[in-house]
């Protein structure tokens, strides 16, 4: 076998591996861009807060009750207060602190930490 043929044969696995990696990267990009990796929602100015919710659709149901019970609900004020209150902390820590401080609310039989009730109301208002 000649040296040129050996070099060509040795490059084939390298090229096949590189093309396979490129194909995987392209497929991953298509899945990400198409939103096939999870539910997608219309964009809102509050997506940084709404992304904290595990299920935005169920949060909207609760949020509608919260908004109905609060005649002075203002979406901009609520979003600003939530951003200040949550900061960069994990939501679980914020909710635990709400419960420890007895900062809870009851709406139509649901007993929730105040922060969660406000997040749900924001989800309902943003829908």
MDTraj code that builds the backbone (N, CA, C; nanometers):
import mdtraj as md
import numpy as np

residues = "UNK UNK UNK UNK UNK UNK UNK UNK UNK UNK UNK UNK UNK UNK UNK UNK UNK UNK UNK UNK UNK UNK UNK UNK UNK UNK UNK UNK UNK UNK UNK UNK UNK UNK UNK UNK UNK UNK UNK UNK UNK UNK UNK UNK UNK UNK UNK UNK UNK UNK UNK UNK UNK UNK UNK UNK UNK UNK UNK UNK UNK UNK UNK UNK UNK UNK UNK UNK UNK UNK UNK UNK UNK UNK UNK UNK UNK UNK UNK UNK UNK UNK UNK UNK UNK UNK UNK UNK UNK UNK UNK UNK UNK UNK UNK UNK UNK UNK UNK UNK UNK UNK UNK UNK UNK UNK UNK UNK UNK UNK UNK UNK UNK UNK UNK UNK UNK UNK UNK UNK UNK UNK UNK UNK UNK UNK UNK".split()
xyz = np.array([
    [0.0852, -0.1164, 0.0000],
    [0.0000, 0.0000, 0.0000],
    [0.0896, 0.1225, 0.0000],
    [0.0555, 0.2205, -0.0778],
    [0.1389, 0.3392, -0.0874],
    [0.1131, 0.4320, 0.0306],
    [0.2080, 0.5249, 0.0542],
    [0.1951, 0.6205, 0.1650],
    [0.0743, 0.7117, 0.1473],
    [0.0431, 0.7500, 0.0247],
    [-0.0717, 0.8362, -0.0010],
    [-0.2025, 0.7667, 0.0336],
    [-0.2117, 0.6363, 0.0032],
    [-0.3321, 0.5604, 0.0344],
    [-0.3465, 0.5421, 0.1848],
    [-0.2348, 0.5172, 0.2568],
    [-0.2389, 0.5035, 0.4026],
    [-0.2861, 0.6337, 0.4684],
    [-0.2342, 0.7453, 0.4217],
    [-0.2725, 0.8747, 0.4783],
    [-0.4196, 0.9031, 0.4530],
    [-0.4695, 0.8633, 0.3357],
    [-0.6095, 0.8862, 0.3035],
    [-0.7009, 0.7978, 0.3889],
    [-0.6613, 0.6747, 0.4095],
    [-0.7400, 0.5837, 0.4915],
    [-0.7396, 0.6316, 0.6364],
    [-0.6311, 0.6812, 0.6882],
    [-0.6213, 0.7276, 0.8271],
    [-0.7054, 0.8528, 0.8487],
    [-0.7241, 0.9325, 0.7456],
    [-0.8039, 1.0543, 0.7597],
    [-0.9539, 1.0264, 0.7570],
    [-0.9951, 0.9153, 0.7014],
    [-1.1375, 0.8854, 0.6896],
    [-1.2077, 0.8799, 0.8260],
    [-1.1537, 0.8067, 0.9243],
    [-1.2220, 0.8065, 1.0554],
    [-1.2263, 0.9456, 1.1185],
    [-1.1213, 1.0219, 1.0994],
    [-1.1186, 1.1576, 1.1535],
    [-1.2262, 1.2429, 1.0870],
    [-1.2373, 1.2353, 0.9563],
    [-1.3394, 1.3114, 0.8855],
    [-1.4798, 1.2626, 0.9215],
    [-1.4973, 1.1322, 0.9348],
    [-1.6282, 1.0784, 0.9718],
    [-1.6676, 1.1265, 1.1115],
    [-1.5734, 1.1263, 1.2029],
    [-1.6011, 1.1750, 1.3389],
    [-1.6354, 1.3233, 1.3397],
    [-1.5625, 1.4010, 1.2614],
    [-1.5887, 1.5450, 1.2547],
    [-1.7258, 1.5723, 1.1944],
    [-1.7622, 1.4994, 1.0904],
    [-1.8940, 1.5181, 1.0290],
    [-2.0056, 1.4734, 1.1235],
    [-1.9824, 1.3671, 1.1991],
    [-2.0833, 1.3223, 1.2958],
    [-2.1030, 1.4272, 1.4049],
    [-1.9938, 1.4848, 1.4541],
    [-2.0036, 1.5894, 1.5558],
    [-2.0763, 1.7121, 1.5011],
    [-2.0489, 1.7484, 1.3785],
    [-2.1175, 1.8608, 1.3159],
    [-2.2664, 1.8314, 1.3021],
    [-2.3008, 1.7098, 1.2625],
    [-2.4410, 1.6711, 1.2490],
    [-2.5144, 1.6766, 1.3823],
    [-2.4502, 1.6314, 1.4886],
    [-2.5106, 1.6371, 1.6226],
    [-2.5311, 1.7823, 1.6650],
    [-2.4343, 1.8672, 1.6388],
    [-2.4465, 2.0085, 1.6754],
    [-2.5609, 2.0757, 1.5987],
    [-2.5734, 2.0446, 1.4715],
    [-2.6814, 2.1022, 1.3909],
    [-2.8168, 2.0527, 1.4421],
    [-2.8276, 1.9241, 1.4699],
    [-2.9532, 1.8686, 1.5203],
    [-2.9892, 1.9311, 1.6555],
    [-2.8922, 1.9494, 1.7417],
    [-2.9174, 2.0139, 1.8713],
    [-2.9641, 2.1570, 1.8536],
    [-2.9056, 2.2281, 1.7610],
    [-2.9475, 2.3658, 1.7333],
    [-3.0891, 2.3728, 1.6799],
    [-3.1253, 2.2796, 1.5955],
    [-3.2611, 2.2764, 1.5405],
    [-3.3618, 2.2501, 1.6514],
    [-3.3327, 2.1542, 1.7395],
    [-3.4232, 2.1236, 1.8507],
    [-3.4371, 2.2446, 1.9420],
    [-3.3265, 2.3106, 1.9722],
    [-3.3309, 2.4277, 2.0601],
    [-3.4107, 2.5410, 1.9978],
    [-3.3838, 2.5722, 1.8745],
    [-3.4505, 2.6840, 1.8079],
    [-3.5981, 2.6556, 1.7820],
    [-3.6331, 2.5318, 1.7578],
    [-3.7719, 2.4971, 1.7300],
    [-3.8546, 2.4902, 1.8572],
    [-3.7884, 2.4950, 1.9715],
    [-3.8608, 2.4906, 2.0972],
    [-3.9136, 2.3527, 2.1302],
    [-3.8508, 2.2512, 2.0769],
    [-3.8963, 2.1155, 2.1006],
    [-3.8526, 2.0631, 2.2373],
    [-3.7728, 2.1392, 2.3074],
    [-3.7209, 2.0926, 2.4356],
    [-3.8156, 2.1199, 2.5518],
    [-3.9260, 2.1857, 2.5303],
    [-4.0205, 2.2130, 2.6379],
    [-4.1275, 2.3082, 2.5911],
    [-4.2214, 2.3406, 2.6794],
    [-4.3288, 2.4317, 2.6380],
    [-4.2743, 2.5710, 2.6095],
    [-4.3384, 2.6373, 2.5154],
    [-4.2980, 2.7742, 2.4869],
    [-4.4185, 2.8644, 2.5092],
    [-4.3917, 2.9829, 2.5536],
    [-4.4956, 3.0799, 2.5846],
    [-4.4646, 3.2076, 2.5086],
    [-4.5658, 3.2892, 2.4838],
    [-4.5400, 3.4184, 2.4194],
    [-4.4467, 3.5018, 2.5077],
    [-4.3590, 3.5766, 2.4447],
    [-4.2659, 3.6590, 2.5212],
    [-4.3396, 3.7724, 2.5909],
    [-4.2935, 3.8014, 2.7132],
    [-4.3481, 3.9116, 2.7911],
    [-4.2310, 3.9880, 2.8522],
    [-4.2553, 4.1071, 2.9019],
    [-4.1480, 4.1798, 2.9709],
    [-4.1149, 4.1188, 3.1072],
    [-4.1900, 4.0165, 3.1468],
    [-4.1730, 3.9576, 3.2801],
    [-4.1183, 3.8161, 3.2739],
    [-4.0617, 3.7769, 3.1617],
    [-4.0138, 3.6398, 3.1457],
    [-3.9056, 3.6024, 3.2463],
    [-3.8284, 3.6996, 3.2935],
    [-3.7278, 3.6684, 3.3948],
    [-3.7936, 3.6170, 3.5222],
    [-3.9098, 3.6690, 3.5555],
    [-3.9832, 3.6238, 3.6739],
    [-4.0670, 3.5001, 3.6439],
    [-4.1333, 3.4985, 3.5292],
    [-4.2209, 3.3864, 3.4947],
    [-4.1432, 3.2573, 3.4708],
    [-4.0163, 3.2691, 3.4365],
    [-3.9330, 3.1499, 3.4174],
    [-3.9128, 3.0741, 3.5483],
    [-3.9375, 3.1392, 3.6604],
    [-3.9237, 3.0733, 3.7907],
    [-4.0378, 2.9755, 3.8178],
    [-4.1472, 2.9901, 3.7460],
    [-4.2648, 2.9060, 3.7692],
    [-4.2484, 2.7709, 3.7004],
    [-4.2798, 2.6626, 3.7705],
    [-4.2667, 2.5313, 3.7075],
    [-4.3737, 2.5046, 3.6020],
    [-4.4923, 2.5625, 3.6171],
    [-4.6014, 2.5416, 3.5218],
    [-4.6795, 2.6719, 3.5091],
    [-4.6511, 2.7449, 3.4040],
    [-4.7111, 2.8773, 3.3875],
    [-4.8622, 2.8700, 3.3663],
    [-4.9112, 2.7648, 3.3029],
    [-5.0545, 2.7529, 3.2772],
    [-5.1306, 2.7367, 3.4088],
    [-5.0828, 2.6505, 3.4962],
    [-5.1481, 2.6327, 3.6260],
    [-5.1332, 2.7582, 3.7121],
    [-5.0199, 2.8254, 3.7000],
    [-5.0006, 2.9500, 3.7743],
    [-5.1011, 3.0554, 3.7303],
    [-5.1365, 3.0567, 3.6034],
    [-5.2347, 3.1524, 3.5533],
    [-5.3713, 3.1304, 3.6169],
    [-5.4072, 3.0042, 3.6393],
    [-5.5362, 2.9731, 3.7018],
    [-5.5404, 3.0317, 3.8422],
    [-5.4362, 3.0083, 3.9189],
    [-5.4289, 3.0634, 4.0547],
    [-5.4202, 3.2152, 4.0477],
    [-5.3402, 3.2645, 3.9540],
    [-5.3209, 3.4083, 3.9404],
    [-5.4473, 3.4838, 3.9091],
    [-5.5362, 3.4247, 3.8327],
    [-5.6639, 3.4910, 3.8023],
    [-5.7443, 3.5132, 3.9298],
    [-5.7404, 3.4169, 4.0209],
    [-5.8097, 3.4319, 4.1488],
    [-5.7422, 3.5384, 4.2345],
    [-5.6097, 3.5444, 4.2302],
    [-5.5363, 3.6458, 4.3077],
    [-5.5697, 3.7850, 4.2556],
    [-5.5691, 3.8022, 4.1240],
    [-5.6002, 3.9322, 4.0642],
    [-5.7440, 3.9720, 4.0951],
    [-5.8367, 3.8768, 4.0873],
    [-5.9783, 3.9068, 4.1150],
    [-5.9984, 3.9507, 4.2602],
    [-5.9175, 3.8983, 4.3511],
    [-5.9312, 3.9327, 4.4928],
    [-5.8603, 4.0632, 4.5283],
    [-5.7796, 4.1153, 4.4371],
    [-5.7014, 4.2354, 4.4650],
    [-5.7393, 4.3437, 4.3633],
    [-5.8263, 4.4333, 4.4014],
    [-5.8760, 4.5369, 4.3103],
    [-5.7670, 4.6360, 4.2691],
    [-5.6616, 4.6491, 4.3491],
    [-5.5567, 4.7463, 4.3189],
    [-5.4346, 4.6827, 4.2533],
    [-5.4483, 4.5606, 4.2010],
    [-5.3345, 4.4920, 4.1394],
    [-5.2819, 4.5722, 4.0211],
    [-5.1507, 4.5955, 4.0211],
    [-5.0839, 4.6655, 3.9108],
    [-4.9661, 4.5802, 3.8661],
    [-4.9664, 4.5400, 3.7413],
    [-4.8662, 4.4467, 3.6922],
    [-4.7248, 4.5045, 3.6987],
    [-4.7064, 4.6308, 3.6622],
    [-4.5730, 4.6914, 3.6638],
    [-4.5175, 4.7007, 3.8063],
    [-4.6017, 4.7452, 3.8990],
    [-4.5592, 4.7566, 4.0384],
    [-4.5263, 4.6193, 4.0955],
    [-4.6100, 4.5217, 4.0652],
    [-4.5866, 4.3860, 4.1146],
    [-4.4555, 4.3299, 4.0615],
    [-4.4292, 4.3479, 3.9329],
    [-4.3044, 4.2986, 3.8736],
    [-4.1838, 4.3657, 3.9369],
    [-4.1909, 4.4949, 3.9573],
    [-4.0801, 4.5676, 4.0186],
    [-4.0553, 4.5185, 4.1615],
    [-4.1628, 4.5001, 4.2386],
    [-4.1491, 4.4528, 4.3761],
    [-4.0953, 4.3098, 4.3816],
    [-4.1413, 4.2256, 4.2905],
    [-4.0924, 4.0876, 4.2880],
    [-3.9446, 4.0815, 4.2527],
    [-3.9024, 4.1610, 4.1557],
    [-3.7597, 4.1619, 4.1198],
    [-3.6740, 4.2056, 4.2378],
    [-3.7208, 4.3055, 4.3113],
    [-3.6454, 4.3523, 4.4277],
    [-3.6466, 4.2474, 4.5394],
    [-3.7595, 4.1835, 4.5589],
    [-3.7740, 4.0859, 4.6678],
    [-3.6966, 3.9567, 4.6398],
    [-3.7043, 3.9075, 4.5166],
    [-3.6389, 3.7816, 4.4826],
    [-3.4903, 3.8023, 4.4587],
    [-3.4565, 3.9087, 4.3896],
    [-3.3154, 3.9324, 4.3580],
    [-3.2607, 3.8152, 4.2790],
    [-3.1457, 3.7666, 4.3174],
    [-3.0862, 3.6509, 4.2501],
    [-3.0999, 3.5241, 4.3312],
    [-3.1825, 3.5273, 4.4347],
    [-3.1965, 3.4105, 4.5228],
    [-3.2818, 3.3029, 4.4570],
    [-3.2584, 3.1779, 4.4943],
    [-3.3460, 3.0706, 4.4446],
    [-3.4883, 3.0910, 4.4964],
    [-3.5858, 3.0608, 4.4132],
    [-3.7253, 3.0813, 4.4503],
    [-3.7615, 3.0011, 4.5756],
    [-3.7082, 2.8809, 4.5877],
    [-3.7392, 2.7976, 4.7050],
    [-3.6973, 2.8676, 4.8339],
    [-3.5837, 2.9358, 4.8326],
    [-3.5381, 3.0080, 4.9517],
    [-3.6298, 3.1255, 4.9835],
    [-3.6732, 3.1957, 4.8811],
    [-3.7625, 3.3101, 4.9007],
    [-3.8966, 3.2631, 4.9565],
    [-3.9490, 3.1536, 4.9032],
    [-4.0764, 3.1012, 4.9499],
    [-4.0650, 3.0504, 5.0930],
    [-3.9541, 2.9865, 5.1270],
    [-3.9330, 2.9393, 5.2637],
    [-3.9254, 3.0570, 5.3601],
    [-3.8606, 3.1653, 5.3182],
    [-3.8525, 3.2849, 5.4023],
    [-3.9906, 3.3476, 5.4204],
    [-4.0715, 3.3469, 5.3139],
    [-4.2095, 3.3975, 5.3246],
    [-4.2872, 3.3179, 5.4288],
    [-4.2752, 3.1875, 5.4229],
    [-4.3499, 3.1035, 5.5165],
    [-4.2988, 3.1210, 5.6595],
    [-4.1681, 3.1329, 5.6752],
    [-4.1109, 3.1523, 5.8087],
    [-4.1559, 3.2849, 5.8690],
    [-4.1746, 3.3850, 5.7844],
    [-4.2178, 3.5173, 5.8312],
    [-4.3704, 3.5276, 5.8364],
    [-4.4388, 3.4161, 5.8126],
    [-4.5850, 3.4119, 5.8113],
    [-4.6415, 3.5088, 5.7071],
    [-4.5697, 3.5217, 5.5983],
    [-4.6104, 3.6075, 5.4874],
    [-4.6827, 3.5201, 5.3847],
    [-4.8043, 3.4790, 5.4205],
    [-4.8827, 3.3904, 5.3355],
    [-5.0158, 3.4552, 5.3039],
    [-5.0790, 3.4034, 5.2014],
    [-5.2097, 3.4549, 5.1614],
    [-5.3004, 3.3374, 5.1270],
    [-5.4292, 3.3587, 5.1394],
    [-5.5285, 3.2561, 5.1059],
    [-5.6184, 3.3127, 4.9971],
    [-5.6300, 3.2373, 4.8894],
    [-5.7160, 3.2778, 4.7785],
    [-5.7934, 3.1552, 4.7319],
    [-5.9245, 3.1597, 4.7470],
    [-6.0138, 3.0519, 4.7025],
    [-5.9668, 2.9143, 4.7499],
    [-5.9268, 2.9063, 4.8752],
    [-5.8862, 2.7780, 4.9320],
    [-5.7395, 2.7454, 4.9164],
    [-5.6669, 2.8196, 4.8348],
    [-5.5235, 2.7983, 4.8214],
    [-5.4523, 2.8825, 4.9253],
    [-5.3622, 2.8215, 5.0000],
    [-5.2795, 2.8939, 5.0954],
    [-5.1387, 2.8941, 5.0368],
    [-5.0907, 3.0123, 5.0039],
    [-4.9641, 3.0267, 4.9311],
    [-4.8737, 3.1288, 4.9971],
    [-4.7430, 3.1108, 4.9822],
    [-4.6532, 3.2205, 5.0181],
    [-4.6877, 3.3420, 4.9305],
    [-4.6779, 3.4592, 4.9866],
    [-4.7156, 3.5821, 4.9158],
    [-4.6394, 3.5973, 4.7840],
    [-4.5114, 3.5613, 4.7831],
    [-4.4321, 3.5735, 4.6606],
    [-4.4893, 3.4849, 4.5502],
    [-4.5285, 3.3627, 4.5846],
    [-4.5857, 3.2723, 4.4838],
    [-4.7199, 3.3262, 4.4341],
    [-4.8007, 3.3788, 4.5239],
    [-4.9290, 3.4356, 4.4820],
    [-4.9075, 3.5511, 4.3849],
    [-4.8087, 3.6345, 4.4128],
    [-4.7814, 3.7471, 4.3227],
    [-4.7244, 3.7019, 4.1891],
    [-4.6399, 3.5972, 4.1904],
    [-4.5894, 3.5422, 4.0644],
    [-4.7035, 3.4859, 3.9808],
    [-4.7964, 3.4173, 4.0455],
    [-4.9118, 3.3622, 3.9746],
    [-4.9973, 3.4743, 3.9164],
    [-5.0169, 3.5799, 3.9939],
    [-5.0938, 3.6942, 3.9444],
    [-5.0243, 3.7573, 3.8241],
    [-4.8932, 3.7648, 3.8282],
    [-4.8167, 3.8194, 3.7164],
    [-4.8346, 3.7305, 3.5930],
    [-4.8349, 3.5990, 3.6132],
    [-4.8557, 3.5063, 3.5006],
    [-4.9931, 3.5261, 3.4391],
    [-5.0936, 3.5452, 3.5240],
    [-5.2301, 3.5682, 3.4722],
    [-5.2388, 3.6997, 3.3978],
    [-5.1769, 3.8034, 3.4503],
    [-5.1827, 3.9351, 3.3860],
    [-5.1049, 3.9382, 3.2551],
    [-4.9996, 3.8581, 3.2455],
    [-4.9154, 3.8583, 3.1269],
    [-4.9711, 3.7687, 3.0162],
    [-5.0690, 3.6871, 3.0486],
    [-5.1239, 3.5922, 2.9496],
    [-5.2059, 3.6643, 2.8442],
])
top = md.Topology()
chain = top.add_chain()
for i, resn in enumerate(residues, 1):
    res = top.add_residue(resn, chain, resSeq=i)
    for name in ("N", "CA", "C"):
        top.add_atom(name, md.element.get_by_symbol(name[0]), res)
traj = md.Trajectory(xyz[None], top)
